[in-house]
Amino acid sequence: MIKKSITLVLVAVLLLSFAAIASAEKYGLGMVTNFSGVADAGEKNGAAQVNTLSCALVLDDEGKIVSALFDMQQSKIQFTAEGKVVNLPETLKTKMELGPDYGMLKASPIGKEWFEQAEAFAAYCVGKTPEEVLGMALYAKDDDHTSVPDVADLKTSVTIDVGDFLEALEKAATNAK
């Protein structure tokens, strides 16, 4: 009977400890949506692409990033001059779900696919405050990549534009509860 009581007390203390630790963490979600590839329909079908980048963020009780996850949904649709949708896919996969099938590898100067670069950026964020990440040095690689990390730790792992990543991270940090 005493062993059971001691065991129950220890389990209760352990559960309360885990609850205290868990309650110190804050969780936030941020999303950024924009449009690209918009083309009017004429002799050819028109097109529009909606890009939504999401950031799921966990902050510790000191405001440092414990975990950051990034993913992007690109929804591209084509339409006729009459406004009818053409070839709407039944399911859309995110860039993380596509993994190596996304097909960025051939255009990557560092030989890394989109998901690998997103994971490298997320790993870079861990242990820093959102403000430290948001304050990172950036440079414009070209007209389409105006917010590329100019940080030694990321030169060999991230060459994609991280402007939307930073905006989504900022929103996730603001929303963290």
Summary of the structure (lengths in Angstrom):
residues: 177
radius of gyration: 21.6
end to end distance: 41.4
largest distance: 84.2
contacts: 471
relative contact order: 0.17
helix: 38%
strand: 29%
